[in-house]
Amino acid sequence: MAEINPRATVISINLEKIEDVSVREALRALLRSVEGVSISIAKTANYNLARAVESPTIPDVQEGESVIWRKTGVGIGLPKAYLVTKMGGEVFTFPSDQLAGTIPVTPPVPTPPPPPPDTPGVIPPDFLDSFETSLTEGGKYGIHSGNSGDLDNPNRVTAYTPGRHGTMGVRLTTRAGDRNHGSGTWERCDLVLSVGETGGTPNQEAWWAFSVLFPTNFQMPQGGNGNHQCVCWQFHDSGGGPSGLSPMIDISVRNHGFVERGGTPGNHVRLHTVVRDILGRHHGIDPFGSAVLQRNVWYDFVHFVRWSETPTGVYRLWGRIGDESMYRFLFDHQGATLYTGSNAYLKPSNYHSNTGIESSVVYDRITRGPTSGSVALVPLEAVP
């Protein structure tokens, strides 16, 4: 059997043009015996030939071998290319007018392989904001910062390295007296995402994820009640509902564990998550129990939210600390997630009771998508 050169010339032979039936069938049998050759239903073979020869006379070929012979010195109008093959000790030549298509002068350049496809089954997120090129993602996020004489100062929003995703995250810093946008005696530096970008309207649902870090200069809330805290993630009402209510959903750092409708102050600063209803009642927990908040460690959260003013609403929360291999299932709320007549917008926040000194919170990898796999870094613990 002839060896096939991987850079060999490729031609197509139209066997129907060969009138001699015995020759046609003999050639068909030869082509079937050669590796890399296939014959289509239309009786056309794509044939990889070992070599091409230019000469004024028929080249020597071995039994079972086929070559392209480019005949030199021929007259005008006569064939200049032939397929030459040897079968049963006899040499056959087939002129170019019996070949489908043209014979390339040089071997074709292999087509580069296509890029690998995306991971099967993974639906991409709607967006993933990692603040690599802009601390507001090109103005997508507004800024609530500074004080009355220095309102919304962008200098309070700076880069933090290394990030959780990519090279950097975004650092939100408050300074003494940074009271703005209705914060009262509290100090604030927040990013603000619109209702439209948040998708926080009735009957919409989505998966969210974000990463937060409390750096060395983060000031732990002082005091022993819920009025001494730092709110660090808010799904806030848009103002269409009742006035004077706190965010419908938030994650905060508090100096005591949560007990609904009051409780005894604790001795540890902990993370806390809460969903509030139209009557101002709290439905929440300390998601990591009595674990003391750690500075300079990434906390990763995944949420599922179904927005509703009715009991059909859902809010579920998963989280992990550092590089844990799985998000723990932390919180399950079945009930309203919107105040009546209101929508929701996102505020990654550094909003806290007055400290009088500089304090920072860092965010990275804020993302929303249609499935948990669209947004999560690692698998999620199953809902009990």
Sequence and secondary structure as in RCSB ss.txt:
>XXXX:A:sequence
MAEINPRATVISINLEKIEDVSVREALRALLRSVEGVSISIAKTANYNLARAVESPTIPDVQEGESVIWRKTGVG
IGLPKAYLVTKMGGEVFTFPSDQLAGTIPVTPPVPTPPPPPPDTPGVIPPDFLDSFETSLTEGGKYGIHSGNSGD
LDNPNRVTAYTPGRHGTMGVRLTTRAGDRNHGSGTWERCDLVLSVGETGGTPNQEAWWAFSVLFPTNFQMPQGGN
GNHQCVCWQFHDSGGGPSGLSPMIDISVRNHGFVERGGTPGNHVRLHTVVRDILGRHHGIDPFGSAVLQRNVWYD
FVHFVRWSETPTGVYRLWGRIGDESMYRFLFDHQGATLYTGSNAYLKPSNYHSNTGIESSVVYDRITRGPTSGSV
ALVPLEAVP
>XXXX:A:secstr
     TT  EEEEEGGG   HHHHHHHHHHHHHSTT EE TTSEEEEE S EEEESS     TT EEEEEE S  
TTS  EEEEEEETTEEEEEEGGGEES   SS             TT    SEEE  SS TTTTTTSEEE S TTS
TT GGGEEEESS SSSS EEEEEE TT   TT TTSEE EEE  HHHHTBSTT EEEEEEEEE  TT     SSS
TTSEEEEEEEEE SSS TT   SEEEEEESS   TT     SS EEEEEEE TT  EEEE TTTT    TT EEE
EEEEEE  SSTT EEEEEEEETT SSBEEEEEEES  S TT  EEEEEEEEES  SS EEEEEEEEEEESSHHHH
 SS B    
